[in-house]
Every structure is written in C-alpha cells, then in structure tokens.
Amino acid sequence: MARKGSITVFFTLILSLMLSLVCTSIESVRMAAARTQILSSLDIGLYSLFGQYDKTLLKDYDLFFLDGSCGGGSLNMAEIYDNMESYIKPVLKQNSQRIALKDGGFTGYRLATDEDGTVFYCQVVQYMKDTLGSQGIQLLLNEMKDRENKTKEAEKTGEQAQSGDAIGSYEREMNQAAKNSQEALEAAKENSGQEGEVISQPETPAVEAPKVKNPITVIKRIMKMGILELVIPPGKGISDKSVSKNTLVSGRKLQEGMPLFGVLEQDTSYASQVLFQQYLMDKLGNYLNPASGGLEYQIEYILGRKDNDLDNLKSVATKLLLVREGVNFAHLLADSGKRAQVEALALAIASSFLIPPAAVIIEGALLLCWAFAESILDVRELFDGGKVPLIKSIEDWQLSLENLPELLQGLDTQRRGTETGMDYEDYLQVFLLAKGKNEKLSGGMDMVELSVRSLPGRSSFCLDSCIASIEASIDVKANSRKTFTVTKQYSYI
C-alpha cells in the first residue's frame, strides 16, 4: 500500500506541473493574441485615418495630405485622434478577449509646411521622379541647362547694352548741338545789330541739309510707354485679381508639428529643383493658361511676388524684354550688313545736325533702339502664344531699319512666329531656374493654398493644417492583467 501511495503522489505532482505548464502556455497564447489584436487595431486605425486624405489635393495636385483641421482653419489633433480611435475600438472588441483602451495620443506628426516646406517639397519631387522616370528626368535636365546658359548670356548682354547709356549719350550730344546752334544764332544777331558801314554782299542760295528721318526720337517716346500696352496683343485682356499676402503661407505665422523620430532627408540638388519647378509649370496657371481659382497668373506670382496679377505680369514682361534685347543687340553687332545700314544712317543724322563727330554716339543709340523695337515684336509674339528663336538668324529678323519709326503701326503686321524656338512657358521655366529653392517653394505653396480656398466650402483651407506623417501611441489593458503600450508611425512620404 505504501508503494502504491508513493506512486499516486508522484503522478499528482507531475500532473500539477503539467497543468501549470499548460495553463501558463494558454495564458501566454492569450496575451500574445491580445498583443497581436492591439497591434492590428492601431494599424487599422492609422490606415483608416490616412485613407481620409484630402481628395482635392490628390485630384488637382497629385499630393497626399490629411486635412488636420477637419474642414476648419486650425489644426485639431484632438478630433483627429477621436477619429482614429473610432476605428481602433471595434477591433479591440473582437473575439472573446477582454481588451480595453485606457489611454492614447499622438507622440509626433509632420505638417506639409514643416521644416520650411521640406515635407511638401519632398512629396512633389518624389511624385515627379515616379512620373518621369530616369530617362525623362535626364532629358529635362539637359534641355533646361542649355536654355538656362543661353538665356543668362542674353540677359547679361541686355543689361550691358542698357548700362552703356547710349540713349543718354545721344540726348546729351543733341542738347549740346542745339545749345551751340542757339549760341551761334544769338551771336549772329548781335553782329548784325552793331552800328557801322554795312557792305552788301551778293546773296548766295542757302544749301539745305538733306532731310533724314530720325527713328531715335520715335523709339524714345515708345520706351516711355507702359510695357504691357506694347506687348499684349489686341483682344487679350489682363486679370485684375489681387490677394492679401499676409493670409498666405509665406505671409503668416505657421502652425508647427511635433518632432518625429528620424530625420527627413532634404534633396537640394539641381535635379530636384528642376523637377519641382516642372511640377509648378504643370500644376499652376500662367498668362497663357490662367488658373481658375485665386490669382490667374500663378507662375508670374512666384517670379514677381506682387499681390496682384497685373504687376506680376508686368514684372515678367520687363524681364522678357531685357532678355530679348540682349539677343537682338548681339545679333546686330554680329551682322555686318545691318551694322553698315546703322553706320550710314548715323552719319546722315549727324550731318543733318552739323555734328559729324557725333556719328559714333548716334550709331550706338540706333543699335539700341533697333534691338528694343525688334524685342517688342518678339515679346508680343510670345504673349500671343507663338515661339521666337533664342538665337536669331538673318532670316528670323523681322523689323527693317526703314520701318523703325513705324513700329507702333506695324506691331501685328510686321511680327511673325516660327515653328522652332522658345515659347512663353519655356521662358518662365528658365526664369524660375534663377530663383532660389525657398522662393519657389513658398510661392508654390501660396498658390496651391489659394487655389483650394477658391473652391466651395474650402475658404478656410490652410496648408499648415495638412498632415503628412503621424506617430501614435496607445495604452491597452488585456484580460484585466497586463497593460500594453504600442507605438506606430504612418506617413505619406
């Protein structure tokens, strides 16, 4: 009996150990299942939350952002959390587990305008890389680099031509000639009025200087006219829209996110800037393709940074004229035939004023006036949607020296476009290249924000309320025993 009793005790001990092990295993499995369920609930909560991206930004600008203002103007993270929690709780109630959400919140988030707009910039650049591919990016870079170099050279030539003050030198020379002529006339009158014997001389017929049409006088008057009056073709109106800049991204104090673990990589390469501005050209309006909401000339706003379409367009037109002047002035200097025409006319004008030594000064003024007049025709063609060769050949030249005084009468009959060359939008792209990254970025965000605000029910939209990334953390008690803390991140970029 003692032996049977000892065996019973032994098996009882073994069984209790096995039962303990089984119970522990079951509990362990239950807690692991609870932990998995909690992780899944946070995943589903974040996915469901970020699935409510701003549909306007996606449709019009191919950007993924969550409107953190929930339709208002200011960031409302409490409502965003409540929204996420509404997706978490049903998942926690599944199965037979007793799981309860105790606490939770956001431990970090990034807004579109954070880090000086880097969040916005990175998403745009990534979208362009995915859209164009490596081959398309390389073609775009090569094209832009060539245009940029030629345009910079032309702009430099135009600035040098204007800084030479050829028109000012001409005016000073003409004023001096008029002064000398007046002094000579007064001296002659004084001599004729003196008393004394006057010996009559046989009269000789006066020799009149040949009459020469001086185009410089006409072009000087035209230079003082408004630039848009000269270059906007007939029948094309100009937008009078304006905006309060202190209400836009670049003019107000922005809301800021909470720091997240990990640094957002910033791409400041030349390639990324070209891609970003190509995006701006694709998505924003300009004079030839005006935007439907906000300012109509949005690319011109980025270049001019004025608060109205008219002044921004005027700024771009002035820059276009300067570039074309540089191109045309360089052409005149290199064309021996046109130089000979200018030299002959300059000498004739100088002789008619009885100041032959001034021919060189008059020649410089004529060259500048001719380049200016040709440039007016070029810019007018660009604003009419045509193309103009970046570097002109003899065949591409439009305005003859003889027709220079009739420039205003032939603004539309004398100009002609070409099949090749650069159009208005090509020049806008080159001008954008000269702008720094921050200028393009802040101007672009201004225009995106303003366009969305023009839509019905979106008047309070703010880019600094748009969320790109979130880190969420929740405390969940499982089976009244253990509390789990789970933290996860989700991001559009």
Helices and strands as residue ranges (DSSP letters): H 2-50, H 55-61, E 66-67, H 77-92, E 99-111, H 114-163, H 166-192, H 215-223, H 227-231, G 245-247, G 249-251, H 270-283, H 298-304, H 309-334, H 336-352, G 356-358, H 359-383, G 404-406, G 408-410, H 424-433, H 437-453, G 463-465, E 466-478, E 482-491
